[in-house]
Amino acid sequence: MPTLFAVATDESIRASVGLVLRRRYEPDYRVADSGDVDDALRRLAEYRDAGEEVALVVASFRMPGCDGIPFLVAAHSLHPGAKRVLIIDVGDVSAAEDLSQALTLNLVDSYFGQPWASPEEELYPVVGEALRVWAREHQLRYDKAMIIDSKSGLGGARMRGWLERNSVATALWSTDDAEGRALLEAHAVDTDILPVVVLYNGTVLADPTDAELAEALGASTHPTRDRYDVAIVGAGPAGLAAAVYAGSEGLCAVVVEHDAVGGQAGTKLQDPQLSRLSVGVTRRRARGAGKSSGQSARRRVRHRPQRGCPTR
Ligand SMILES: Cc1cc2nc3c(=O)[nH]c(=O)nc-3n(C[C@H](O)[C@H](O)[C@H](O)COP(=O)(O)OP(=O)(O)OC[C@H]3O[C@@H](n4cnc5c(N)ncnc54)[C@H](O)[C@@H]3O)c2cc1C
């Protein structure tokens, strides 16, 4: 079971962070905490030596002996895959510059403030997003689309990129792979026309167009009305914001997108820079807000030099 590890030298912060993490995540993760930086690093080194996975490390920004950012740097050298979250004292304006620099330099992934109004509002969204990204990178997924292409084929890789940009978990096999051959056999498909796409519901498509694939996955590719009040071309942040605004004014709006909802944010899903948009609005939140509130608002989308830490 992967571990969520929290370190805070302030006893009340350590206790409350440990409590809320256990309350929400303990069935799926082991939650461990420490009030001492040396102890924390020793235990993280033990986990590494035992081959135990650490998904998330949470640390107070200010701790005697070793501040949170250098602690997270040391923790990262022990568990490079673990997401790193800082706890900032609300009102500690002097933290802003270090925090900004650490986010920019990819020394931390995100942060939340304490005290928090409620964990649901301020802590769980940050931890949840960090774990979503961690799980995407480290855990097995249920692939909703499986593409089989020839070893030298480019179409399958392009198709996979497009599906992943649109949040469809996709596997790509070559016809030389045992998995690819098994899929073709199971669906009685020959290799005359490649790539072949097998969807989660058994639908098999031979070299489909983007539109055919989108439709097979339930996306809307044609207008459903004769007339719209507003047509917005491009479902990037600007287009989605315009659609939400139009919908909130009672206008019937259609958003036309030819690649991926989310715009540059959606099309750079693999970019580490974009997984740290928590300073403003997260990619996912921006895209989620567009998808949910927009739908209820009558519009359619077509388609961070601190004290150092010992190293181990
Ligand atoms: C690597 C990288 C890192 C970034 N990091 C940050 C960051 O940390 N913080 C931050 O705030 N911003 C960041 N940005 C910038 C941010 O992503 C952009 O400012 C923002 O996406 C611009 O939004 P937009 O809606 O104006 O345009 P876009 O996001 O470009 O969206 C335009 C949309 O229109 C679609 N489109 C274009 N032509 C057509 C057509 N003819 N028909 C249909 N659809 C069409 C495109 O497919 C696209 O989806 C980053 C950008 C990049 C590339």
The ligand as a MOL file (V3000), in Angstrom:
LIG
                    3D

  0  0  0     0  0            999 V3000
M  V30 BEGIN CTAB
M  V30 COUNTS 53 58 0 0 0
M  V30 BEGIN ATOM
M  V30 1 C 4.0730 24.7510 -21.8160 0
M  V30 2 C 3.0600 25.7840 -21.3360 0
M  V30 3 C 3.0440 26.0940 -19.9690 0
M  V30 4 C 2.1010 27.0430 -19.5110 0
M  V30 5 N 2.0750 27.3150 -18.1450 0
M  V30 6 C 1.1340 28.1730 -17.6700 0
M  V30 7 C 1.0490 28.4100 -16.2440 0
M  V30 8 O 1.8220 27.8380 -15.4310 0
M  V30 9 N 0.0920 29.2780 -15.7970 0
M  V30 10 C -0.7720 29.8920 -16.6880 0
M  V30 11 O -1.6370 30.6380 -16.2310 0
M  V30 12 N -0.7040 29.6910 -18.0490 0
M  V30 13 C 0.2230 28.8430 -18.5530 0
M  V30 14 N 0.3140 28.6410 -19.9200 0
M  V30 15 C -0.4950 29.4510 -20.8400 0
M  V30 16 C -1.9350 29.0290 -20.9420 0
M  V30 17 O -2.0220 27.6290 -21.2300 0
M  V30 18 C -2.5590 29.8790 -22.0720 0
M  V30 19 O -2.4180 31.2610 -21.7610 0
M  V30 20 C -4.0190 29.5950 -22.2490 0
M  V30 21 O -4.2170 28.2340 -22.5880 0
M  V30 22 C -4.5830 30.4760 -23.3850 0
M  V30 23 O -5.9590 30.2000 -23.4710 0
M  V30 24 P -6.7910 30.4980 -24.7800 0
M  V30 25 O -8.1430 29.9530 -24.5560 0
M  V30 26 O -6.6690 31.9360 -25.1470 0
M  V30 27 O -6.0910 29.7260 -25.9930 0
M  V30 28 P -5.7000 28.1880 -26.1480 0
M  V30 29 O -5.4360 27.5180 -24.8140 0
M  V30 30 O -4.6200 28.1480 -27.1720 0
M  V30 31 O -7.0260 27.5220 -26.7520 0
M  V30 32 C -7.4180 27.7020 -28.1010 0
M  V30 33 C -8.2580 26.4860 -28.5060 0
M  V30 34 O -8.8400 26.7450 -29.7890 0
M  V30 35 C -8.7810 25.5570 -30.5670 0
M  V30 36 N -8.8360 25.9590 -31.9620 0
M  V30 37 C -7.9410 26.7270 -32.6510 0
M  V30 38 N -8.3670 26.9010 -33.9080 0
M  V30 39 C -9.5550 26.2330 -34.0110 0
M  V30 40 C -10.4940 26.0390 -35.0620 0
M  V30 41 N -10.3000 26.5740 -36.2630 0
M  V30 42 N -11.5810 25.2930 -34.8050 0
M  V30 43 C -11.8060 24.7520 -33.5960 0
M  V30 44 N -10.9750 24.9030 -32.5470 0
M  V30 45 C -9.8670 25.6340 -32.7690 0
M  V30 46 C -7.4400 24.9180 -30.1590 0
M  V30 47 O -7.4480 23.5480 -30.4560 0
M  V30 48 C -7.4300 25.1950 -28.6370 0
M  V30 49 O -8.0670 24.1610 -27.9220 0
M  V30 50 C 1.2090 27.6890 -20.4120 0
M  V30 51 C 1.2470 27.3460 -21.7700 0
M  V30 52 C 2.1580 26.4000 -22.2350 0
M  V30 53 C 2.1680 26.0300 -23.6810 0
M  V30 END ATOM
M  V30 BEGIN BOND
M  V30 1 1 1 2
M  V30 2 1 2 3
M  V30 3 2 2 52
M  V30 4 2 3 4
M  V30 5 1 4 5
M  V30 6 1 4 50
M  V30 7 2 5 6
M  V30 8 1 6 7
M  V30 9 1 6 13
M  V30 10 2 7 8
M  V30 11 1 7 9
M  V30 12 1 9 10
M  V30 13 2 10 11
M  V30 14 1 10 12
M  V30 15 2 12 13
M  V30 16 1 13 14
M  V30 17 1 14 15
M  V30 18 1 14 50
M  V30 19 1 15 16
M  V30 20 1 16 17
M  V30 21 1 16 18
M  V30 22 1 18 19
M  V30 23 1 18 20
M  V30 24 1 20 21
M  V30 25 1 20 22
M  V30 26 1 22 23
M  V30 27 1 23 24
M  V30 28 2 24 25
M  V30 29 1 24 26
M  V30 30 1 24 27
M  V30 31 1 27 28
M  V30 32 2 28 29
M  V30 33 1 28 30
M  V30 34 1 28 31
M  V30 35 1 31 32
M  V30 36 1 32 33
M  V30 37 1 33 34
M  V30 38 1 33 48
M  V30 39 1 34 35
M  V30 40 1 35 36
M  V30 41 1 35 46
M  V30 42 1 36 37
M  V30 43 1 36 45
M  V30 44 2 37 38
M  V30 45 1 38 39
M  V30 46 1 39 40
M  V30 47 2 39 45
M  V30 48 1 40 41
M  V30 49 2 40 42
M  V30 50 1 42 43
M  V30 51 2 43 44
M  V30 52 1 44 45
M  V30 53 1 46 47
M  V30 54 1 46 48
M  V30 55 1 48 49
M  V30 56 2 50 51
M  V30 57 1 51 52
M  V30 58 1 52 53
M  V30 END BOND
M  V30 END CTAB
M  END
